[in-house]
C-alpha cells in the first residue's frame, strides 16, 4: 500500500497501448459523427418537405391574388 501523499507505482503505458487507446477513441468519435450525420440528414429532409409545402401554398396564394387583380 502506498504511503499517504505518494502515488502508487503505475506501469508506464507502452506506445502500442497508447495507440490502441487512441484508435478506440477515434472509433467512438467516428460513431458519434455518423449518428450526428443521420440526424442532420433527417432534419434536411424535413426542411425540404416544409419548404416544398410552403412553395405550393405561396403558388396558390399568388394565383388567387392574380385572379382578384383581374376582377
PDB file with SEQRES, HELIX, SHEET and CRYST1 records, atoms N, CA, C and O in Angstrom:
SEQRES   1 A   71  UNK UNK UNK UNK UNK UNK UNK UNK UNK UNK UNK UNK UNK          
SEQRES   2 A   71  UNK UNK UNK UNK UNK UNK UNK UNK UNK UNK UNK UNK UNK          
SEQRES   3 A   71  UNK UNK UNK UNK UNK UNK UNK UNK UNK UNK UNK UNK UNK          
SEQRES   4 A   71  UNK UNK UNK UNK UNK UNK UNK UNK UNK UNK UNK UNK UNK          
SEQRES   5 A   71  UNK UNK UNK UNK UNK UNK UNK UNK UNK UNK UNK UNK UNK          
SEQRES   6 A   71  UNK UNK UNK UNK UNK UNK                                      
HELIX    1 AA1 UNK A   15  UNK A   70  1                                  56    
CRYST1    1.000    1.000    1.000  90.00  90.00  90.00 P 1           1          
ATOM      1  N   UNK A   1       0.859  -1.180   0.000  1.00  0.00           N  
ATOM      2  CA  UNK A   1       0.000   0.000   0.000  1.00  0.00           C  
ATOM      3  C   UNK A   1       0.899   1.234   0.000  1.00  0.00           C  
ATOM      4  O   UNK A   1       1.854   1.306   0.773  1.00  0.00           O  
ATOM      5  N   UNK A   2       0.596   2.208  -0.865  1.00  0.00           N  
ATOM      6  CA  UNK A   2       1.440   3.397  -0.919  1.00  0.00           C  
ATOM      7  C   UNK A   2       1.267   4.258   0.316  1.00  0.00           C  
ATOM      8  O   UNK A   2       0.226   4.250   0.973  1.00  0.00           O  
ATOM      9  N   UNK A   3       2.297   4.984   0.600  1.00  0.00           N  
ATOM     10  CA  UNK A   3       2.262   5.906   1.736  1.00  0.00           C  
ATOM     11  C   UNK A   3       1.326   7.071   1.416  1.00  0.00           C  
ATOM     12  O   UNK A   3       1.172   7.433   0.249  1.00  0.00           O  
ATOM     13  N   UNK A   4       0.703   7.658   2.429  1.00  0.00           N  
ATOM     14  CA  UNK A   4      -0.142   8.832   2.171  1.00  0.00           C  
ATOM     15  C   UNK A   4       0.680   9.932   1.503  1.00  0.00           C  
ATOM     16  O   UNK A   4       1.819  10.199   1.887  1.00  0.00           O  
ATOM     17  N   UNK A   5       0.087  10.555   0.510  1.00  0.00           N  
ATOM     18  CA  UNK A   5       0.759  11.639  -0.198  1.00  0.00           C  
ATOM     19  C   UNK A   5       1.630  11.166  -1.340  1.00  0.00           C  
ATOM     20  O   UNK A   5       2.205  11.988  -2.053  1.00  0.00           O  
ATOM     21  N   UNK A   6       1.742   9.859  -1.534  1.00  0.00           N  
ATOM     22  CA  UNK A   6       2.514   9.350  -2.666  1.00  0.00           C  
ATOM     23  C   UNK A   6       1.568   8.654  -3.624  1.00  0.00           C  
ATOM     24  O   UNK A   6       0.476   8.224  -3.253  1.00  0.00           O  
ATOM     25  N   UNK A   7       2.011   8.556  -4.850  1.00  0.00           N  
ATOM     26  CA  UNK A   7       1.193   7.879  -5.844  1.00  0.00           C  
ATOM     27  C   UNK A   7       1.638   6.428  -5.943  1.00  0.00           C  
ATOM     28  O   UNK A   7       2.821   6.121  -5.790  1.00  0.00           O  
ATOM     29  N   UNK A   8       0.686   5.535  -6.200  1.00  0.00           N  
ATOM     30  CA  UNK A   8       1.071   4.133  -6.350  1.00  0.00           C  
ATOM     31  C   UNK A   8       1.919   3.955  -7.603  1.00  0.00           C  
ATOM     32  O   UNK A   8       1.854   4.764  -8.529  1.00  0.00           O  
ATOM     33  N   UNK A   9       2.697   2.912  -7.621  1.00  0.00           N  
ATOM     34  CA  UNK A   9       3.507   2.624  -8.802  1.00  0.00           C  
ATOM     35  C   UNK A   9       2.584   2.258  -9.959  1.00  0.00           C  
ATOM     36  O   UNK A   9       1.823   1.294  -9.886  1.00  0.00           O  
ATOM     37  N   UNK A  10       2.666   3.035 -11.008  1.00  0.00           N  
ATOM     38  CA  UNK A  10       1.862   2.786 -12.199  1.00  0.00           C  
ATOM     39  C   UNK A  10       2.832   2.457 -13.323  1.00  0.00           C  
ATOM     40  O   UNK A  10       3.787   3.189 -13.585  1.00  0.00           O  
ATOM     41  N   UNK A  11       2.563   1.341 -13.975  1.00  0.00           N  
ATOM     42  CA  UNK A  11       3.433   0.952 -15.079  1.00  0.00           C  
ATOM     43  C   UNK A  11       3.232   1.930 -16.228  1.00  0.00           C  
ATOM     44  O   UNK A  11       2.102   2.268 -16.579  1.00  0.00           O  
ATOM     45  N   UNK A  12       4.341   2.381 -16.811  1.00  0.00           N  
ATOM     46  CA  UNK A  12       4.190   3.315 -17.940  1.00  0.00           C  
ATOM     47  C   UNK A  12       3.482   2.632 -19.113  1.00  0.00           C  
ATOM     48  O   UNK A  12       3.644   1.437 -19.361  1.00  0.00           O  
ATOM     49  N   UNK A  13       2.713   3.420 -19.802  1.00  0.00           N  
ATOM     50  CA  UNK A  13       1.954   2.902 -20.936  1.00  0.00           C  
ATOM     51  C   UNK A  13       2.898   2.717 -22.131  1.00  0.00           C  
ATOM     52  O   UNK A  13       3.719   3.582 -22.434  1.00  0.00           O  
ATOM     53  N   UNK A  14       2.761   1.594 -22.783  1.00  0.00           N  
ATOM     54  CA  UNK A  14       3.604   1.337 -23.953  1.00  0.00           C  
ATOM     55  C   UNK A  14       3.038   2.082 -25.153  1.00  0.00           C  
ATOM     56  O   UNK A  14       1.857   2.431 -25.166  1.00  0.00           O  
ATOM     57  N   UNK A  15       3.856   2.325 -26.145  1.00  0.00           N  
ATOM     58  CA  UNK A  15       3.345   3.001 -27.351  1.00  0.00           C  
ATOM     59  C   UNK A  15       2.183   2.244 -27.997  1.00  0.00           C  
ATOM     60  O   UNK A  15       1.238   2.864 -28.483  1.00  0.00           O  
ATOM     61  N   UNK A  16       2.245   0.935 -28.005  1.00  0.00           N  
ATOM     62  CA  UNK A  16       1.152   0.174 -28.623  1.00  0.00           C  
ATOM     63  C   UNK A  16      -0.133   0.297 -27.808  1.00  0.00           C  
ATOM     64  O   UNK A  16      -1.224   0.294 -28.378  1.00  0.00           O  
ATOM     65  N   UNK A  17      -0.021   0.404 -26.485  1.00  0.00           N  
ATOM     66  CA  UNK A  17      -1.217   0.607 -25.657  1.00  0.00           C  
ATOM     67  C   UNK A  17      -1.808   1.990 -25.907  1.00  0.00           C  
ATOM     68  O   UNK A  17      -3.027   2.147 -25.986  1.00  0.00           O  
ATOM     69  N   UNK A  18      -0.939   2.992 -26.030  1.00  0.00           N  
ATOM     70  CA  UNK A  18      -1.422   4.349 -26.328  1.00  0.00           C  
ATOM     71  C   UNK A  18      -2.106   4.385 -27.683  1.00  0.00           C  
ATOM     72  O   UNK A  18      -3.154   5.011 -27.841  1.00  0.00           O  
ATOM     73  N   UNK A  19      -1.509   3.711 -28.663  1.00  0.00           N  
ATOM     74  CA  UNK A  19      -2.098   3.658 -29.997  1.00  0.00           C  
ATOM     75  C   UNK A  19      -3.451   2.963 -29.956  1.00  0.00           C  
ATOM     76  O   UNK A  19      -4.407   3.437 -30.569  1.00  0.00           O  
ATOM     77  N   UNK A  20      -3.543   1.859 -29.249  1.00  0.00           N  
ATOM     78  CA  UNK A  20      -4.806   1.123 -29.135  1.00  0.00           C  
ATOM     79  C   UNK A  20      -5.876   2.006 -28.497  1.00  0.00           C  
ATOM     80  O   UNK A  20      -7.014   2.044 -28.965  1.00  0.00           O  
ATOM     81  N   UNK A  21      -5.509   2.716 -27.427  1.00  0.00           N  
ATOM     82  CA  UNK A  21      -6.460   3.595 -26.743  1.00  0.00           C  
ATOM     83  C   UNK A  21      -6.881   4.736 -27.663  1.00  0.00           C  
ATOM     84  O   UNK A  21      -8.055   5.104 -27.700  1.00  0.00           O  
ATOM     85  N   UNK A  22      -5.931   5.295 -28.403  1.00  0.00           N  
ATOM     86  CA  UNK A  22      -6.248   6.386 -29.330  1.00  0.00           C  
ATOM     87  C   UNK A  22      -7.177   5.906 -30.439  1.00  0.00           C  
ATOM     88  O   UNK A  22      -8.101   6.621 -30.827  1.00  0.00           O  
ATOM     89  N   UNK A  23      -6.940   4.710 -30.948  1.00  0.00           N  
ATOM     90  CA  UNK A  23      -7.800   4.168 -32.005  1.00  0.00           C  
ATOM     91  C   UNK A  23      -9.208   3.904 -31.498  1.00  0.00           C  
ATOM     92  O   UNK A  23     -10.179   4.110 -32.226  1.00  0.00           O  
ATOM     93  N   UNK A  24      -9.325   3.454 -30.270  1.00  0.00           N  
ATOM     94  CA  UNK A  24     -10.656   3.248 -29.689  1.00  0.00           C  
ATOM     95  C   UNK A  24     -11.402   4.572 -29.566  1.00  0.00           C  
ATOM     96  O   UNK A  24     -12.599   4.646 -29.845  1.00  0.00           O  
ATOM     97  N   UNK A  25     -10.695   5.612 -29.149  1.00  0.00           N  
ATOM     98  CA  UNK A  25     -11.327   6.931 -29.048  1.00  0.00           C  
ATOM     99  C   UNK A  25     -11.718   7.449 -30.428  1.00  0.00           C  
ATOM    100  O   UNK A  25     -12.777   8.056 -30.592  1.00  0.00           O  
ATOM    101  N   UNK A  26     -10.872   7.212 -31.407  1.00  0.00           N  
ATOM    102  CA  UNK A  26     -11.182   7.631 -32.775  1.00  0.00           C  
ATOM    103  C   UNK A  26     -12.415   6.910 -33.301  1.00  0.00           C  
ATOM    104  O   UNK A  26     -13.280   7.531 -33.919  1.00  0.00           O  
ATOM    105  N   UNK A  27     -12.501   5.620 -33.066  1.00  0.00           N  
ATOM    106  CA  UNK A  27     -13.680   4.854 -33.495  1.00  0.00           C  
ATOM    107  C   UNK A  27     -14.942   5.365 -32.825  1.00  0.00           C  
ATOM    108  O   UNK A  27     -15.991   5.454 -33.461  1.00  0.00           O  
ATOM    109  N   UNK A  28     -14.850   5.702 -31.545  1.00  0.00           N  
ATOM    110  CA  UNK A  28     -16.012   6.235 -30.821  1.00  0.00           C  
ATOM    111  C   UNK A  28     -16.423   7.591 -31.404  1.00  0.00           C  
ATOM    112  O   UNK A  28     -17.612   7.862 -31.574  1.00  0.00           O  
ATOM    113  N   UNK A  29     -15.443   8.433 -31.708  1.00  0.00           N  
ATOM    114  CA  UNK A  29     -15.743   9.743 -32.290  1.00  0.00           C  
ATOM    115  C   UNK A  29     -16.383   9.589 -33.669  1.00  0.00           C  
ATOM    116  O   UNK A  29     -17.308  10.325 -34.009  1.00  0.00           O  
ATOM    117  N   UNK A  30     -15.896   8.640 -34.459  1.00  0.00           N  
ATOM    118  CA  UNK A  30     -16.478   8.408 -35.785  1.00  0.00           C  
ATOM    119  C   UNK A  30     -17.914   7.911 -35.665  1.00  0.00           C  
ATOM    120  O   UNK A  30     -18.772   8.300 -36.458  1.00  0.00           O  
ATOM    121  N   UNK A  31     -18.178   7.067 -34.692  1.00  0.00           N  
ATOM    122  CA  UNK A  31     -19.548   6.577 -34.482  1.00  0.00           C  
ATOM    123  C   UNK A  31     -20.474   7.737 -34.118  1.00  0.00           C  
ATOM    124  O   UNK A  31     -21.607   7.804 -34.594  1.00  0.00           O  
ATOM    125  N   UNK A  32     -19.990   8.647 -33.275  1.00  0.00           N  
ATOM    126  CA  UNK A  32     -20.791   9.817 -32.915  1.00  0.00           C  
ATOM    127  C   UNK A  32     -21.044  10.692 -34.143  1.00  0.00           C  
ATOM    128  O   UNK A  32     -22.143  11.218 -34.317  1.00  0.00           O  
ATOM    129  N   UNK A  33     -20.039  10.846 -34.984  1.00  0.00           N  
ATOM    130  CA  UNK A  33     -20.202  11.647 -36.192  1.00  0.00           C  
ATOM    131  C   UNK A  33     -21.203  11.009 -37.149  1.00  0.00           C  
ATOM    132  O   UNK A  33     -22.012  11.709 -37.758  1.00  0.00           O  
ATOM    133  N   UNK A  34     -21.154   9.687 -37.283  1.00  0.00           N  
ATOM    134  CA  UNK A  34     -22.129   9.003 -38.152  1.00  0.00           C  
ATOM    135  C   UNK A  34     -23.547   9.219 -37.632  1.00  0.00           C  
ATOM    136  O   UNK A  34     -24.463   9.475 -38.414  1.00  0.00           O  
ATOM    137  N   UNK A  35     -23.730   9.117 -36.329  1.00  0.00           N  
ATOM    138  CA  UNK A  35     -25.058   9.323 -35.740  1.00  0.00           C  
ATOM    139  C   UNK A  35     -25.512  10.763 -35.960  1.00  0.00           C  
ATOM    140  O   UNK A  35     -26.676  10.999 -36.283  1.00  0.00           O  
ATOM    141  N   UNK A  36     -24.617  11.719 -35.789  1.00  0.00           N  
ATOM    142  CA  UNK A  36     -24.968  13.124 -36.000  1.00  0.00           C  
ATOM    143  C   UNK A  36     -25.320  13.380 -37.460  1.00  0.00           C  
ATOM    144  O   UNK A  36     -26.220  14.169 -37.748  1.00  0.00           O  
ATOM    145  N   UNK A  37     -24.634  12.733 -38.371  1.00  0.00           N  
ATOM    146  CA  UNK A  37     -24.910  12.895 -39.797  1.00  0.00           C  
ATOM    147  C   UNK A  37     -26.298  12.370 -40.151  1.00  0.00           C  
ATOM    148  O   UNK A  37     -26.998  12.972 -40.966  1.00  0.00           O  
ATOM    149  N   UNK A  38     -26.699  11.262 -39.551  1.00  0.00           N  
ATOM    150  CA  UNK A  38     -28.038  10.719 -39.786  1.00  0.00           C  
ATOM    151  C   UNK A  38     -29.099  11.708 -39.306  1.00  0.00           C  
ATOM    152  O   UNK A  38     -30.092  11.938 -39.997  1.00  0.00           O  
ATOM    153  N   UNK A  39     -28.894  12.290 -38.128  1.00  0.00           N  
ATOM    154  CA  UNK A  39     -29.845  13.270 -37.591  1.00  0.00           C  
ATOM    155  C   UNK A  39     -29.908  14.489 -38.504  1.00  0.00           C  
ATOM    156  O   UNK A  39     -30.987  15.011 -38.784  1.00  0.00           O  
ATOM    157  N   UNK A  40     -28.743  14.938 -38.964  1.00  0.00           N  
ATOM    158  CA  UNK A  40     -28.677  16.109 -39.840  1.00  0.00           C  
ATOM    159  C   UNK A  40     -29.406  15.840 -41.157  1.00  0.00           C  
ATOM    160  O   UNK A  40     -30.145  16.699 -41.640  1.00  0.00           O  
ATOM    161  N   UNK A  41     -29.207  14.663 -41.738  1.00  0.00           N  
ATOM    162  CA  UNK A  41     -29.890  14.320 -42.988  1.00  0.00           C  
ATOM    163  C   UNK A  41     -31.398  14.259 -42.788  1.00  0.00           C  
ATOM    164  O   UNK A  41     -32.152  14.696 -43.657  1.00  0.00           O  
ATOM    165  N   UNK A  42     -31.844  13.728 -41.665  1.00  0.00           N  
ATOM    166  CA  UNK A  42     -33.273  13.703 -41.371  1.00  0.00           C  
ATOM    167  C   UNK A  42     -33.835  15.117 -41.255  1.00  0.00           C  
ATOM    168  O   UNK A  42     -34.933  15.398 -41.735  1.00  0.00           O  
ATOM    169  N   UNK A  43     -33.077  16.000 -40.617  1.00  0.00           N  
ATOM    170  CA  UNK A  43     -33.520  17.390 -40.473  1.00  0.00           C  
ATOM    171  C   UNK A  43     -33.600  18.061 -41.839  1.00  0.00           C  
ATOM    172  O   UNK A  43     -34.531  18.823 -42.101  1.00  0.00           O  
ATOM    173  N   UNK A  44     -32.631  17.785 -42.711  1.00  0.00           N  
ATOM    174  CA  UNK A  44     -32.683  18.360 -44.062  1.00  0.00           C  
ATOM    175  C   UNK A  44     -33.884  17.850 -44.843  1.00  0.00           C  
ATOM    176  O   UNK A  44     -34.519  18.612 -45.572  1.00  0.00           O  
ATOM    177  N   UNK A  45     -34.199  16.578 -44.698  1.00  0.00           N  
ATOM    178  CA  UNK A  45     -35.366  16.018 -45.385  1.00  0.00           C  
ATOM    179  C   UNK A  45     -36.646  16.679 -44.889  1.00  0.00           C  
ATOM    180  O   UNK A  45     -37.542  16.982 -45.677  1.00  0.00           O  
ATOM    181  N   UNK A  46     -36.726  16.898 -43.593  1.00  0.00           N  
ATOM    182  CA  UNK A  46     -37.892  17.562 -43.020  1.00  0.00           C  
ATOM    183  C   UNK A  46     -37.994  19.002 -43.522  1.00  0.00           C  
ATOM    184  O   UNK A  46     -39.082  19.479 -43.847  1.00  0.00           O  
ATOM    185  N   UNK A  47     -36.867  19.679 -43.581  1.00  0.00           N  
ATOM    186  CA  UNK A  47     -36.856  21.052 -44.081  1.00  0.00           C  
ATOM    187  C   UNK A  47     -37.272  21.090 -45.548  1.00  0.00           C  
ATOM    188  O   UNK A  47     -38.020  21.976 -45.963  1.00  0.00           O  
ATOM    189  N   UNK A  48     -36.791  20.135 -46.326  1.00  0.00           N  
ATOM    190  CA  UNK A  48     -37.162  20.069 -47.746  1.00  0.00           C  
ATOM    191  C   UNK A  48     -38.675  19.925 -47.891  1.00  0.00           C  
ATOM    192  O   UNK A  48     -39.289  20.586 -48.729  1.00  0.00           O  
ATOM    193  N   UNK A  49     -39.265  19.070 -47.083  1.00  0.00           N  
ATOM    194  CA  UNK A  49     -40.714  18.875 -47.129  1.00  0.00           C  
ATOM    195  C   UNK A  49     -41.449  20.163 -46.758  1.00  0.00           C  
ATOM    196  O   UNK A  49     -42.424  20.538 -47.408  1.00  0.00           O  
ATOM    197  N   UNK A  50     -40.973  20.836 -45.710  1.00  0.00           N  
ATOM    198  CA  UNK A  50     -41.603  22.084 -45.280  1.00  0.00           C  
ATOM    199  C   UNK A  50     -41.508  23.161 -46.353  1.00  0.00           C  
ATOM    200  O   UNK A  50     -42.481  23.866 -46.622  1.00  0.00           O  
ATOM    201  N   UNK A  51     -40.344  23.284 -46.958  1.00  0.00           N  
ATOM    202  CA  UNK A  51     -40.151  24.309 -47.987  1.00  0.00           C  
ATOM    203  C   UNK A  51     -40.996  23.991 -49.218  1.00  0.00           C  
ATOM    204  O   UNK A  51     -41.540  24.900 -49.845  1.00  0.00           O  
ATOM    205  N   UNK A  52     -41.108  22.729 -49.565  1.00  0.00           N  
ATOM    206  CA  UNK A  52     -41.956  22.352 -50.711  1.00  0.00           C  
ATOM    207  C   UNK A  52     -43.412  22.707 -50.436  1.00  0.00           C  
ATOM    208  O   UNK A  52     -44.105  23.220 -51.314  1.00  0.00           O  
ATOM    209  N   UNK A  53     -43.872  22.435 -49.224  1.00  0.00           N  
ATOM    210  CA  UNK A  53     -45.246  22.788 -48.857  1.00  0.00           C  
ATOM    211  C   UNK A  53     -45.460  24.290 -48.874  1.00  0.00           C  
ATOM    212  O   UNK A  53     -46.503  24.765 -49.324  1.00  0.00           O  
ATOM    213  N   UNK A  54     -44.491  25.034 -48.392  1.00  0.00           N  
ATOM    214  CA  UNK A  54     -44.576  26.491 -48.404  1.00  0.00           C  
ATOM    215  C   UNK A  54     -44.632  27.009 -49.836  1.00  0.00           C  
ATOM    216  O   UNK A  54     -45.417  27.905 -50.150  1.00  0.00           O  
ATOM    217  N   UNK A  55     -43.806  26.449 -50.693  1.00  0.00           N  
ATOM    218  CA  UNK A  55     -43.802  26.857 -52.102  1.00  0.00           C  
ATOM    219  C   UNK A  55     -45.166  26.615 -52.733  1.00  0.00           C  
ATOM    220  O   UNK A  55     -45.688  27.469 -53.449  1.00  0.00           O  
ATOM    221  N   UNK A  56     -45.737  25.452 -52.466  1.00  0.00           N  
ATOM    222  CA  UNK A  56     -47.050  25.130 -53.034  1.00  0.00           C  
ATOM    223  C   UNK A  56     -48.112  26.108 -52.532  1.00  0.00           C  
ATOM    224  O   UNK A  56     -48.931  26.588 -53.316  1.00  0.00           O  
ATOM    225  N   UNK A  57     -48.102  26.403 -51.242  1.00  0.00           N  
ATOM    226  CA  UNK A  57     -49.090  27.334 -50.679  1.00  0.00           C  
ATOM    227  C   UNK A  57     -48.912  28.743 -51.226  1.00  0.00           C  
ATOM    228  O   UNK A  57     -49.894  29.432 -51.500  1.00  0.00           O  
ATOM    229  N   UNK A  58     -47.666  29.173 -51.387  1.00  0.00           N  
ATOM    230  CA  UNK A  58     -47.426  30.508 -51.940  1.00  0.00           C  
ATOM    231  C   UNK A  58     -47.850  30.587 -53.402  1.00  0.00           C  
ATOM    232  O   UNK A  58     -48.318  31.631 -53.858  1.00  0.00           O  
ATOM    233  N   UNK A  59     -47.692  29.509 -54.126  1.00  0.00           N  
ATOM    234  CA  UNK A  59     -48.133  29.494 -55.527  1.00  0.00           C  
ATOM    235  C   UNK A  59     -49.643  29.642 -55.616  1.00  0.00           C  
ATOM    236  O   UNK A  59     -50.142  30.377 -56.469  1.00  0.00           O  
ATOM    237  N   UNK A  60     -50.375  28.957 -54.753  1.00  0.00           N  
ATOM    238  CA  UNK A  60     -51.836  29.080 -54.727  1.00  0.00           C  
ATOM    239  C   UNK A  60     -52.230  30.498 -54.347  1.00  0.00           C  
ATOM    240  O   UNK A  60     -53.129  31.083 -54.953  1.00  0.00           O  
ATOM    241  N   UNK A  61     -51.563  31.045 -53.353  1.00  0.00           N  
ATOM    242  CA  UNK A  61     -51.855  32.413 -52.898  1.00  0.00           C  
ATOM    243  C   UNK A  61     -51.610  33.411 -54.020  1.00  0.00           C  
ATOM    244  O   UNK A  61     -52.419  34.313 -54.240  1.00  0.00           O  
ATOM    245  N   UNK A  62     -50.504  33.254 -54.727  1.00  0.00           N  
ATOM    246  CA  UNK A  62     -50.183  34.151 -55.836  1.00  0.00           C  
ATOM    247  C   UNK A  62     -51.239  34.050 -56.935  1.00  0.00           C  
ATOM    248  O   UNK A  62     -51.642  35.063 -57.506  1.00  0.00           O  
ATOM    249  N   UNK A  63     -51.683  32.836 -57.228  1.00  0.00           N  
ATOM    250  CA  UNK A  63     -52.714  32.649 -58.261  1.00  0.00           C  
ATOM    251  C   UNK A  63     -54.017  33.327 -57.844  1.00  0.00           C  
ATOM    252  O   UNK A  63     -54.686  33.941 -58.676  1.00  0.00           O  
ATOM    253  N   UNK A  64     -54.380  33.224 -56.586  1.00  0.00           N  
ATOM    254  CA  UNK A  64     -55.611  33.866 -56.109  1.00  0.00           C  
ATOM    255  C   UNK A  64     -55.494  35.391 -56.168  1.00  0.00           C  
ATOM    256  O   UNK A  64     -56.451  36.077 -56.529  1.00  0.00           O  
ATOM    257  N   UNK A  65     -54.344  35.905 -55.821  1.00  0.00           N  
ATOM    258  CA  UNK A  65     -54.142  37.348 -55.900  1.00  0.00           C  
ATOM    259  C   UNK A  65     -54.253  37.827 -57.350  1.00  0.00           C  
ATOM    260  O   UNK A  65     -54.806  38.894 -57.615  1.00  0.00           O  
ATOM    261  N   UNK A  66     -53.729  37.043 -58.275  1.00  0.00           N  
ATOM    262  CA  UNK A  66     -53.822  37.395 -59.704  1.00  0.00           C  
ATOM    263  C   UNK A  66     -55.275  37.424 -60.144  1.00  0.00           C  
ATOM    264  O   UNK A  66     -55.678  38.303 -60.906  1.00  0.00           O  
ATOM    265  N   UNK A  67     -56.068  36.460 -59.666  1.00  0.00           N  
ATOM    266  CA  UNK A  67     -57.492  36.414 -60.017  1.00  0.00           C  
ATOM    267  C   UNK A  67     -58.213  37.645 -59.467  1.00  0.00           C  
ATOM    268  O   UNK A  67     -59.051  38.235 -60.148  1.00  0.00           O  
ATOM    269  N   UNK A  68     -57.887  38.024 -58.243  1.00  0.00           N  
ATOM    270  CA  UNK A  68     -58.526  39.182 -57.632  1.00  0.00           C  
ATOM    271  C   UNK A  68     -58.154  40.461 -58.403  1.00  0.00           C  
ATOM    272  O   UNK A  68     -58.999  41.327 -58.630  1.00  0.00           O  
ATOM    273  N   UNK A  69     -56.905  40.560 -58.791  1.00  0.00           N  
ATOM    274  CA  UNK A  69     -56.435  41.745 -59.525  1.00  0.00           C  
ATOM    275  C   UNK A  69     -57.138  41.855 -60.875  1.00  0.00           C  
ATOM    276  O   UNK A  69     -57.423  42.960 -61.336  1.00  0.00           O  
ATOM    277  N   UNK A  70     -57.413  40.744 -61.496  1.00  0.00           N  
ATOM    278  CA  UNK A  70     -58.052  40.748 -62.830  1.00  0.00           C  
ATOM    279  C   UNK A  70     -59.553  40.989 -62.741  1.00  0.00           C  
ATOM    280  O   UNK A  70     -60.175  41.333 -63.746  1.00  0.00           O  
ATOM    281  N   UNK A  71     -60.154  40.816 -61.558  1.00  0.00           N  
ATOM    282  CA  UNK A  71     -61.604  41.019 -61.439  1.00  0.00           C  
ATOM    283  C   UNK A  71     -61.986  42.471 -61.402  1.00  0.00           C  
ATOM    284  O   UNK A  71     -63.170  42.795 -61.305  1.00  0.00           O  
TER     285      UNK A  71                                                      
END                                                                             
